[in-house]
């Protein structure tokens, strides 16, 4: 681990900290830390920054309750900037939004960013604002039984493709299964973060499996 004495703070004793969501990998905000706020952050496991406007330390969430629990802090190659990965309790922005970065400036017409979070948002939108002719809307209108039937069918298709050792077809069918599972998640009120937390809680799964085999 890097000693914080090796970090390069600027002439005002500050270092920029890019805060990233541990689940979505989305940039939440950019703030500044001085040596004291960094030490507090490491001791408490919560983000503590230095406010350049107020000229004082501030523990994120102290008044709002939107604490940011630190997963890791990483320095860049020049040791003059930090990436702080966090699990957040609420919105990162003082405007009440998930992230401070919400205003598009430019986007390529040829290269479109894809994320599971974006797909979940799109699927949820089809449930709330029903779009005529949308297959996703059709599934929601038919209800849980129809969604479950499709999930079951796609599971079977994955098994058939995998058994045939057809990689391309297996990838295709797994993608179908993922999509229908995400429709089910929206219907059941389950988020990607719920799944991430459950998987993260199973970090000793290999140990458990070995124990079961021994029994």
C-alpha positions in Angstrom: 0.0 0.0 0.0 1.2 3.5 -0.8 2.0 5.8 2.1 0.0 9.0 1.9 3.2 10.9 2.4 4.2 9.8 -1.1 1.1 11.6 -2.6 1.7 14.9 -4.3 -0.7 17.5 -3.0 -0.8 20.8 -4.9 0.4 24.2 -3.6 -2.7 24.6 -1.6 -2.3 21.2 0.0 -5.1 19.6 -2.0 -5.4 16.5 -4.2 -8.4 15.9 -6.6 -10.5 12.8 -5.8 -12.7 11.2 -8.4 -15.5 9.4 -6.7 -16.8 6.3 -8.5 -19.8 4.0 -7.7 -18.5 0.5 -6.8 -21.6 -1.1 -8.4 -22.2 0.9 -11.6 -18.6 2.2 -12.1 -20.3 5.6 -12.8 -18.4 8.7 -11.9 -20.4 10.3 -9.0 -18.5 13.5 -8.3 -15.1 15.1 -8.3 -14.0 16.7 -5.0 -10.8 17.6 -3.2 -9.0 16.2 -0.2 -6.2 17.5 1.9 -4.0 15.3 4.0 -6.3 15.6 7.0 -9.5 14.8 5.2 -7.8 11.8 3.5 -6.7 10.5 6.8 -10.2 10.9 8.2 -11.6 9.1 5.2 -9.3 6.2 5.7 -10.0 6.0 9.5 -13.8 6.2 9.2 -14.2 4.4 5.9 -16.3 7.3 4.7 -15.5 10.1 2.2 -14.4 13.3 3.8 -13.4 16.2 1.6 -12.1 19.7 1.8 -14.4 22.4 0.7 -12.5 25.1 -1.3 -15.4 27.5 -1.0 -16.0 27.1 2.7 -12.4 26.5 3.5 -13.3 23.6 5.8 -13.5 19.8 6.0 -16.9 18.2 5.3 -17.9 14.6 5.8 -20.1 13.6 2.9 -23.6 12.6 4.3 -23.1 14.2 7.7 -26.2 16.4 7.2 -28.0 14.6 4.3 -27.5 11.1 5.4 -26.1 10.2 2.0 -22.8 8.7 3.2 -20.3 7.2 0.9 -18.7 4.0 2.2 -15.2 3.6 0.8 -14.3 0.4 -0.9 -10.9 1.5 -2.1 -8.7 4.5 -2.8 -6.3 4.4 -5.7 -3.6 6.9 -6.8 -2.7 7.6 -10.4 0.7 7.0 -11.9 1.9 10.5 -10.9 0.5 10.2 -7.4 -1.3 13.6 -7.8 -4.9 12.4 -8.2 -7.1 9.8 -6.5 -10.0 7.5 -7.5 -12.2 6.7 -4.6 -14.6 3.8 -5.1 -17.6 3.8 -2.9 -20.9 2.2 -1.9 -23.3 5.1 -1.5 -26.3 5.5 0.7 -28.0 8.0 -1.5 -27.6 10.7 -4.2 -24.1 12.0 -4.7 -25.1 15.4 -6.0 -26.4 18.2 -3.9 -29.2 18.6 -6.5 -30.5 15.2 -5.4 -29.3 13.3 -8.5 -27.4 10.0 -8.5 -24.3 11.7 -10.0 -23.1 15.2 -10.5 -22.4 14.4 -14.2 -25.8 14.6 -15.9 -25.4 17.3 -18.6 -24.4 15.9 -22.0 -21.8 18.0 -23.9 -21.1 15.8 -26.9 -21.8 12.2 -28.0 -20.5 10.3 -31.0 -23.2 9.3 -33.5 -21.2 6.1 -34.4 -20.2 4.9 -30.9 -22.9 4.4 -28.4 -22.1 3.6 -24.8 -23.8 0.4 -23.5 -24.3 -0.5 -19.9 -26.5 -2.9 -18.0 -27.7 0.1 -15.9 -28.8 1.8 -19.1 -30.6 -1.3 -20.3 -32.4 -1.6 -17.0 -33.5 2.0 -17.2 -34.8 1.4 -20.7 -36.7 -1.7 -19.6 -38.2 0.1 -16.7 -39.3 2.9 -19.0 -41.2 0.4 -21.1 -43.1 -0.6 -18.0 -43.9 2.9 -16.8 -44.5 4.6 -20.2 -45.9 1.8 -22.4 -44.7 2.0 -26.0 -47.0 0.6 -28.6 -45.4 -2.2 -30.5 -42.7 -2.8 -27.9 -42.0 -6.4 -27.0 -40.9 -5.4 -23.5 -44.1 -3.5 -22.9 -46.0 -6.6 -24.2 -44.3 -8.8 -21.6 -45.2 -6.4 -18.8 -48.8 -6.2 -20.0 -49.0 -10.0 -20.0 -47.7 -10.1 -16.5 -45.6 -12.3 -14.3 -46.6 -15.7 -15.6 -45.7 -14.7 -19.2 -42.3 -13.3 -18.0 -41.5 -16.4 -16.0 -42.4 -18.6 -19.0 -40.0 -16.7 -21.2 -37.2 -17.0 -18.6 -37.8 -20.7 -18.5 -37.7 -21.0 -22.2 -34.5 -19.0 -22.5 -32.9 -21.2 -19.8 -33.7 -24.3 -21.9 -32.2 -22.6 -25.1 -29.0 -21.8 -23.2 -28.7 -25.4 -22.1 -29.3 -26.7 -25.7 -26.8 -24.4 -27.2 -24.1 -25.1 -24.6 -24.6 -28.8 -24.9 -24.0 -28.5 -28.6 -20.8 -26.7 -27.8 -21.9 -23.9 -30.1 -20.2 -20.8 -28.6 -21.9 -18.2 -30.8 -25.3 -19.6 -30.2 -24.7 -20.0 -26.5 -23.6 -16.3 -26.3 -26.8 -15.3 -28.2 -29.1 -17.4 -25.9 -27.4 -16.2 -22.7 -28.0 -12.6 -23.9 -31.7 -13.4 -24.4 -31.8 -15.0 -20.9 -30.1 -11.9 -19.4 -32.6 -9.6 -21.0 -35.7 -11.6 -19.9 -34.2 -12.0 -16.4 -33.8 -8.2 -16.3 -37.5 -7.8 -17.3 -38.3 -10.2 -14.4 -36.2 -8.1 -12.1 -38.0 -4.9 -12.9 -41.4 -6.7 -12.5 -40.2 -8.0 -9.1 -38.7 -4.7 -7.9 -35.1 -6.1 -7.9 -32.2 -3.8 -8.9 -28.8 -4.6 -10.3 -27.4 -3.3 -7.0 -29.4 -5.9 -5.1 -27.8 -8.7 -7.2 -24.3 -7.1 -6.9 -24.6 -7.0 -3.1 -25.8 -10.6 -2.9 -22.9 -11.8 -5.1 -20.4 -9.7 -3.1 -21.6 -11.3 0.1 -20.6 -14.7 -1.3 -16.9 -14.1 -1.3 -16.3 -17.3 0.7 -18.4 -19.5 -1.7 -15.4 -21.6 -2.8 -14.6 -22.4 0.9 -18.3 -23.4 1.5 -18.3 -25.6 -1.5 -15.2 -27.4 -0.3 -16.8 -27.9 3.0 -19.9 -29.4 1.5 -17.9 -31.9 -0.6 -16.0 -32.9 2.5 -19.3 -33.7 4.3 
